[in-house]
Amino acid sequence: MHNRQSGAAHVPIMFFLLLLVMFLGALGFAYVVQTKNGELIKSRDTAKTEAAQLKEQALLTTDYIADVFDAVQKPGKYEGRQGGQYGQAAMTMPGVMDPAELKKTMEKACADAGVSTASGLENVLGSLLTTLNQSKRRVTEIEAERDKALADKNEADKKFRELKTEVDSKVAEWARNLDQARSDFETAKADKDNRITQVQDNLKAKAEELANMKDQFAAEAKVLAKKVADAQMQASAMTARVALLNPPDEADGKILLAKTGIATGFINLGQKDLVVAGTVFRVRNPNSKEVKGYATVTRVEPERSEVALSDFKDPIGDYAREGDLLYNDFFAPRMTRTIYLMGAFSAPYHKPELTKLLTRLGNKVVDKMVPGVDLVIIGNNPVNEAGDGFAPIEETEEFKKATELRVEFTYLPKVRDLIKL
């Protein structure tokens, strides 16, 4: 019986120890769980902070892209660099532009303006501004040359009048001398018949001398008249060129009616302005000097013409609209231009094709550099006399004559966008 009581006393002690072990295990598990929960909370707060920063950075990037687009206005898309690893990422915010298309636009602007391709927006605008300033200086030089030609003409007229007065005075003097000689002859005839022959011979000599002087003065007057005619023709040609020359900011016409999405419209030039079908105009906003697109005349009416609208840089945001201005280097309202093609012209712009096109557009094309030409289109350098190279076109006689006549020059690449073969 003593042994049974001793065994029964061990049961509560073992149960207590088991409970103690379970309690300590639960306490340790709770500590571990609490520690991990603290680390997770800290990681969560860090993640929230980083997410907020990324959201702010994304908002700043979106606003930056939108503001740049407002300044540039060149819609497009950006798919990343060639070979870039972006996964499913895509730029969907408004105002995204294609850098490659923006670069092409700047390069095309340089090409259209006839300047070397520049990198960077500031360099491109600087090149275009330089070209514009050169054009302004050229207009100033042409006006100065016109004034000089008019002054030369006035001086020539003055000298001709002085010479004519002098000739008239000498003719009158010789006429008086002849009358006096005749009077002396009549008086001497009554006195001495033997002196009649001598007087007649003197009179004949005087008449021959007078005739020779008249012929001499007539020849000199003819030479002076030719010089005056040349000066007047040159001055008339220059006056016509000045009348045809539009300053850079003066338009040939404007758009009367156009709607976004419709490829046709109407302009304020018609039969009264001598415009013909096929004429191509550059289209510009009145507040901008940038070419936004082109308008090609398809049908001419008495007071207006229908045009086909094409090649607009921004057909959605900046399409042709009423009041847009029209420009064409070959056209002047109610005027016919006389054009000479100087130099060599290669395919597809051979001289016969260009001549037919310019004639069809209402111009007169001549095959010789003569007074009256108001526009010279310069092509490539011609082949030299030896046939083994090219001669600079600026050293040719026809170029020097055109310069002497103060004719307006333009180069084929500069007006190629207005020529539709």
C-alpha positions as CSV (number, residue, x, y, z in Angstrom):
1,M,0.0,0.0,0.0
2,H,2.9,2.5,0.6
3,N,4.2,1.8,-2.9
4,R,0.8,2.7,-4.5
5,Q,0.7,6.1,-2.7
6,S,4.2,7.0,-3.8
7,G,3.3,6.3,-7.5
8,A,0.2,8.4,-7.3
9,A,2.2,11.5,-6.0
10,H,4.3,11.6,-9.2
11,V,1.3,12.1,-11.5
12,P,0.5,15.7,-10.6
13,I,4.2,16.7,-10.8
14,M,4.6,15.3,-14.4
15,F,1.3,17.1,-15.4
16,F,2.6,20.3,-14.0
17,L,5.9,20.0,-15.8
18,L,4.1,19.3,-19.0
19,L,1.9,22.4,-18.6
20,L,5.1,24.4,-17.8
21,V,6.8,23.2,-21.0
22,M,3.7,24.0,-23.1
23,F,3.4,27.5,-21.5
24,L,7.1,28.3,-22.2
25,G,6.7,27.0,-25.8
26,A,3.7,29.2,-26.3
27,L,5.5,32.2,-24.8
28,G,8.5,31.6,-27.2
29,F,6.2,31.3,-30.2
30,A,4.3,34.5,-29.3
31,Y,7.6,36.3,-28.9
32,V,8.8,35.1,-32.4
33,V,5.4,36.0,-34.0
34,Q,5.5,39.4,-32.3
35,T,9.0,40.1,-33.6
36,K,8.1,39.1,-37.2
37,N,4.9,41.2,-37.0
38,G,7.0,44.3,-36.0
39,E,9.4,43.7,-38.9
40,L,6.5,43.3,-41.3
41,I,4.9,46.5,-40.1
42,K,8.2,48.3,-40.5
43,S,8.6,46.9,-44.1
44,R,5.0,47.9,-44.8
45,D,5.6,51.5,-43.7
46,T,8.8,51.6,-45.8
47,A,6.9,50.3,-48.8
48,K,4.2,52.8,-48.3
49,T,6.7,55.6,-48.2
50,E,8.5,54.4,-51.3
51,A,5.2,53.9,-53.1
52,A,4.2,57.5,-52.2
53,Q,7.5,58.8,-53.5
54,L,7.2,56.8,-56.7
55,K,3.6,58.2,-57.2
56,E,4.9,61.7,-56.7
57,Q,7.7,61.1,-59.1
58,A,5.3,59.6,-61.7
59,L,3.0,62.7,-61.3
60,L,6.0,65.0,-61.8
61,T,7.1,63.1,-64.9
62,T,3.5,63.2,-66.3
63,D,3.2,66.9,-65.7
64,Y,6.7,67.5,-67.3
65,I,5.7,65.5,-70.4
66,A,2.4,67.4,-70.7
67,D,4.1,70.8,-70.3
68,V,6.8,69.9,-72.9
69,F,4.0,68.8,-75.3
70,D,2.2,72.1,-74.8
71,A,5.3,73.9,-75.9
72,V,6.2,71.6,-78.8
73,Q,2.8,70.3,-80.0
74,K,4.1,67.2,-81.7
75,P,1.9,64.2,-80.8
76,G,3.3,60.7,-81.0
77,K,4.3,57.7,-78.9
78,Y,7.4,56.4,-77.3
79,E,8.1,52.6,-77.2
80,G,11.6,52.8,-75.6
81,R,15.1,52.4,-76.9
82,Q,16.0,49.6,-79.4
83,G,16.7,46.5,-77.4
84,G,15.5,48.0,-74.1
85,Q,14.0,45.6,-71.5
86,Y,10.7,47.2,-70.4
87,G,8.5,44.1,-70.0
88,Q,4.8,45.2,-70.2
89,A,5.6,48.8,-69.3
90,A,4.1,51.5,-71.6
91,M,3.9,55.4,-71.5
92,T,0.1,56.1,-71.6
93,M,0.1,59.6,-70.1
94,P,-1.1,62.5,-72.4
95,G,1.5,64.5,-74.3
96,V,3.9,61.7,-75.1
97,M,6.0,62.6,-78.2
98,D,8.2,60.5,-80.5
99,P,11.8,61.8,-80.2
100,A,12.7,60.4,-83.6
101,E,9.7,62.2,-85.3
102,L,10.6,65.4,-83.5
103,K,14.2,65.2,-84.8
104,K,12.9,64.5,-88.3
105,T,10.7,67.6,-88.1
106,M,13.7,69.8,-87.1
107,E,15.8,68.3,-89.9
108,K,13.0,68.9,-92.5
109,A,12.7,72.5,-91.3
110,C,16.4,73.0,-91.9
111,A,16.1,71.3,-95.3
112,D,13.1,73.4,-96.4
113,A,14.9,76.6,-95.3
114,G,18.0,75.5,-97.3
115,V,20.3,75.5,-94.2
116,S,22.6,72.8,-92.9
117,T,21.0,70.3,-90.5
118,A,21.6,71.3,-86.9
119,S,21.2,69.4,-83.7
120,G,19.1,70.8,-80.8
121,L,16.1,73.1,-80.9
122,E,18.1,76.2,-80.2
123,N,20.6,75.6,-83.0
124,V,17.8,74.8,-85.5
125,L,15.9,78.0,-84.6
126,G,19.2,79.9,-84.8
127,S,20.0,78.6,-88.3
128,L,16.4,79.5,-89.5
129,L,16.7,83.0,-88.0
130,T,20.1,83.5,-89.7
131,T,18.5,82.5,-93.1
132,L,15.6,85.0,-92.5
133,N,18.0,87.8,-91.7
134,Q,20.0,87.1,-94.9
135,S,16.8,87.3,-96.9
136,K,16.0,90.7,-95.3
137,R,19.4,92.0,-96.1
138,R,19.1,90.8,-99.7
139,V,15.8,92.8,-100.0
140,T,17.5,95.9,-98.6
141,E,20.4,95.4,-101.1
142,I,17.9,95.0,-104.1
143,E,16.1,98.2,-103.1
144,A,19.4,100.1,-102.8
145,E,20.4,98.8,-106.3
146,R,17.0,99.9,-107.7
147,D,17.5,103.4,-106.3
148,K,21.0,103.6,-107.8
149,A,19.6,102.5,-111.2
150,L,17.0,105.2,-111.1
151,A,19.6,107.8,-110.2
152,D,21.8,106.6,-113.1
153,K,18.8,106.9,-115.5
154,N,18.1,110.5,-114.3
155,E,21.8,111.4,-114.8
156,A,21.7,109.9,-118.3
157,D,18.5,111.8,-119.1
158,K,20.1,115.0,-117.9
159,K,23.3,114.5,-120.1
160,F,21.1,113.7,-123.1
161,R,19.1,117.0,-122.7
162,E,22.4,119.0,-122.3
163,L,23.8,117.4,-125.5
164,K,20.6,118.0,-127.4
165,T,20.6,121.6,-126.4
166,E,24.2,121.9,-127.5
167,V,23.5,120.3,-130.9
168,D,20.4,122.5,-131.5
169,S,22.6,125.6,-130.7
170,K,25.3,124.6,-133.2
171,V,22.7,123.8,-135.9
172,A,21.1,127.2,-135.4
173,E,24.6,128.8,-135.5
174,W,25.4,127.1,-138.8
175,A,22.0,128.1,-140.2
176,R,22.8,131.7,-139.3
177,N,26.2,131.4,-140.9
178,L,24.6,129.9,-144.0
179,D,22.1,132.7,-144.3
180,Q,25.0,135.2,-143.9
181,A,27.0,133.5,-146.6
182,R,24.0,133.6,-148.9
183,S,23.5,137.3,-148.2
184,D,27.1,138.0,-148.9
185,F,26.8,135.9,-152.1
186,E,23.9,137.9,-153.3
187,T,25.7,141.2,-152.5
188,A,28.9,140.1,-154.2
189,K,27.0,138.8,-157.2
190,A,25.8,142.3,-158.0
191,D,29.3,143.7,-157.7
192,K,31.5,141.1,-159.3
193,D,30.3,138.3,-161.5
194,N,33.8,136.9,-161.6
195,R,33.5,136.0,-157.9
196,I,30.3,134.0,-158.3
197,T,32.1,130.7,-158.8
198,Q,34.3,131.3,-155.8
199,V,31.4,132.1,-153.6
200,Q,29.5,129.1,-154.8
201,D,32.4,126.8,-154.0
202,N,32.7,128.3,-150.6
203,L,29.0,127.8,-150.1
204,K,29.2,124.2,-151.2
205,A,32.0,123.5,-148.8
206,K,30.1,125.1,-146.0
207,A,27.1,123.0,-146.9
208,E,29.2,119.8,-147.0
209,E,30.7,120.7,-143.7
210,L,27.3,121.3,-142.2
211,A,26.0,118.0,-143.5
212,N,29.0,116.2,-142.0
213,M,28.4,117.8,-138.7
214,K,24.8,116.9,-138.8
215,D,25.6,113.3,-139.6
216,Q,28.2,113.3,-136.8
217,F,25.7,114.8,-134.3
218,A,23.0,112.4,-135.5
219,A,25.3,109.4,-135.0
220,E,26.2,110.6,-131.5
221,A,22.6,111.2,-130.7
222,K,21.7,107.7,-131.9
223,V,24.4,106.2,-129.6
224,L,23.2,108.3,-126.7
225,A,19.6,107.3,-127.5
226,K,20.5,103.6,-127.4
227,K,22.3,104.0,-124.1
228,V,19.2,105.8,-122.7
229,A,16.9,103.1,-124.1
230,D,19.0,100.4,-122.4
231,A,19.0,102.3,-119.1
232,Q,15.2,102.8,-119.4
233,M,14.7,99.1,-120.2
234,Q,16.9,98.1,-117.3
235,A,15.0,100.5,-115.0
236,S,11.7,99.2,-116.2
237,A,12.7,95.7,-115.6
238,M,13.9,96.5,-112.2
239,T,10.7,98.4,-111.4
240,A,8.7,95.3,-112.5
241,R,10.9,93.1,-110.3
242,V,10.4,95.3,-107.3
243,A,6.7,95.3,-107.9
244,L,6.7,91.5,-108.1
245,L,9.0,91.1,-105.0
246,N,6.9,90.3,-102.0
247,P,8.6,91.0,-98.6
248,P,9.0,87.9,-96.4
249,D,5.9,88.8,-94.4
250,E,3.6,89.7,-97.3
251,A,1.3,86.9,-98.5
252,D,0.0,86.2,-102.0
253,G,-3.5,85.3,-100.7
254,K,-5.4,83.6,-97.9
255,I,-7.8,80.7,-97.2
256,L,-11.5,81.6,-97.4
257,L,-13.0,78.3,-96.2
258,A,-11.6,75.1,-94.8
259,K,-12.7,72.5,-92.2
260,T,-10.7,70.0,-90.2
261,G,-10.7,66.5,-91.8
262,I,-11.9,67.8,-95.2
263,A,-9.1,67.7,-97.9
264,T,-10.5,70.6,-99.9
265,G,-11.1,74.3,-99.3
266,F,-11.4,77.7,-101.0
267,I,-8.9,80.6,-101.4
268,N,-9.4,84.3,-102.3
269,L,-7.5,84.1,-105.6
270,G,-9.3,83.5,-108.9
271,Q,-9.3,84.3,-112.6
272,K,-9.0,88.0,-111.8
273,D,-5.6,87.3,-110.2
274,L,-4.3,85.2,-113.1
275,V,-4.0,82.0,-110.9
276,V,-4.1,78.7,-112.7
277,A,-4.9,75.1,-111.8
278,G,-1.9,73.2,-110.4
279,T,-0.4,76.2,-108.6
280,V,1.0,75.1,-105.2
281,F,0.9,77.5,-102.2
282,R,2.6,77.1,-98.8
283,V,0.1,77.5,-96.0
284,R,1.1,79.5,-92.9
285,N,-0.7,80.6,-89.7
286,P,-0.9,84.5,-89.7
287,N,0.9,84.4,-86.3
288,S,3.7,82.0,-87.4
289,K,6.4,81.8,-90.1
290,E,6.4,78.0,-90.1
291,V,4.9,76.2,-93.1
292,K,2.0,74.1,-91.7
293,G,0.9,72.4,-95.0
294,Y,0.2,72.9,-98.8
295,A,-2.7,74.0,-100.9
296,T,-2.9,73.0,-104.6
297,V,-5.3,74.8,-106.9
298,T,-7.7,72.3,-108.6
299,R,-10.5,74.6,-110.0
300,V,-10.4,78.3,-110.7
301,E,-13.5,80.6,-110.5
302,P,-13.7,84.3,-111.3
303,E,-13.3,85.5,-107.7
304,R,-12.0,82.4,-105.9
305,S,-10.4,79.0,-106.4
306,E,-10.9,75.5,-105.0
307,V,-7.7,73.9,-103.5
308,A,-6.6,70.4,-102.4
309,L,-5.1,70.5,-98.9
310,S,-2.2,68.1,-98.1
311,D,0.9,67.4,-96.1
312,F,-0.2,69.2,-92.9
313,K,2.1,68.7,-90.0
314,D,-0.7,68.6,-87.4
315,P,-3.9,67.7,-89.3
316,I,-5.8,67.4,-85.9
317,G,-4.7,70.4,-83.8
318,D,-3.5,72.8,-86.6
319,Y,-5.3,72.1,-89.8
320,A,-6.1,74.7,-92.5
321,R,-8.5,77.3,-91.3
322,E,-10.1,80.5,-92.5
323,G,-7.5,83.4,-92.5
324,D,-4.4,81.2,-93.0
325,L,-2.0,82.9,-95.4
326,L,-0.7,81.6,-98.8
327,Y,2.8,81.9,-100.3
328,N,4.4,81.0,-103.6
329,D,7.8,82.2,-105.0
330,F,6.6,81.9,-108.6
331,F,3.2,83.7,-108.2
332,A,2.2,87.3,-107.8
333,P,-1.5,88.3,-108.0
334,R,-2.4,89.9,-111.4
335,M,1.2,89.7,-112.6
336,T,3.1,87.4,-115.1
337,R,6.7,86.6,-114.2
338,T,9.4,86.2,-116.8
339,I,11.7,83.3,-115.7
340,Y,15.1,82.1,-116.9
341,L,16.5,78.6,-116.0
342,M,20.3,79.0,-115.5
343,G,22.8,76.1,-115.2
344,A,22.3,72.3,-115.5
345,F,19.2,70.6,-114.4
346,S,19.1,66.8,-113.7
347,A,16.3,64.3,-113.5
348,P,13.5,64.6,-112.7
349,Y,13.8,68.4,-113.0
350,H,15.0,68.7,-116.6
351,K,14.6,72.1,-118.3
352,P,11.9,71.0,-120.7
353,E,9.7,69.6,-117.9
354,L,10.3,72.6,-115.7
355,T,9.6,75.0,-118.7
356,K,6.2,73.2,-119.4
357,L,5.3,73.3,-115.7
358,L,6.2,77.0,-115.1
359,T,4.4,78.0,-118.4
360,R,1.3,76.0,-117.3
361,L,1.3,77.9,-114.0
362,G,1.0,81.3,-115.9
363,N,4.7,82.3,-116.1
364,K,6.8,83.1,-119.2
365,V,10.0,81.1,-119.6
366,V,12.8,82.5,-121.9
367,D,15.9,80.7,-123.2
368,K,18.2,83.7,-123.0
369,M,19.3,86.1,-120.2
370,V,17.9,89.4,-121.5
371,P,16.5,92.6,-119.9
372,G,12.9,92.0,-118.6
373,V,13.8,88.7,-116.8
374,D,12.6,89.2,-113.2
375,L,13.5,85.7,-111.7
376,V,16.4,83.3,-112.3
377,I,16.1,79.7,-111.1
378,I,19.7,78.4,-110.5
379,G,20.4,74.7,-111.0
380,N,23.7,72.8,-110.9
381,N,27.1,74.0,-112.2
382,P,27.4,73.5,-116.0
383,V,30.1,71.4,-117.7
384,N,33.3,73.4,-118.6
385,E,34.5,74.0,-122.2
386,A,37.1,71.2,-121.9
387,G,34.3,68.8,-120.9
388,D,36.4,67.3,-118.1
389,G,34.8,69.0,-115.2
390,F,32.3,71.6,-114.0
391,A,32.5,75.4,-114.1
392,P,31.2,77.5,-111.2
393,I,27.9,79.0,-112.3
394,E,28.9,82.3,-110.6
395,E,31.7,82.7,-113.2
396,T,29.5,82.3,-116.3
397,E,28.7,85.3,-118.5
398,E,24.9,84.9,-118.1
399,F,25.2,84.9,-114.3
400,K,27.3,88.1,-114.5
401,K,24.7,89.7,-116.9
402,A,21.9,88.7,-114.5
403,T,23.8,90.3,-111.7
404,E,24.3,93.4,-113.7
405,L,20.6,93.6,-114.5
406,R,19.9,93.1,-110.7
407,V,17.6,90.1,-111.3
408,E,16.1,88.1,-108.4
409,F,17.8,84.7,-107.9
410,T,16.5,81.6,-106.3
411,Y,17.8,78.0,-106.1
412,L,15.9,74.9,-107.3
413,P,16.1,73.1,-103.9
414,K,14.5,76.1,-102.2
415,V,11.4,76.0,-104.3
416,R,11.2,72.3,-105.0
417,D,8.2,71.9,-102.7
418,L,6.2,74.2,-105.0
419,I,7.0,72.1,-108.1
420,K,4.7,69.1,-108.7
421,L,6.0,67.3,-111.9
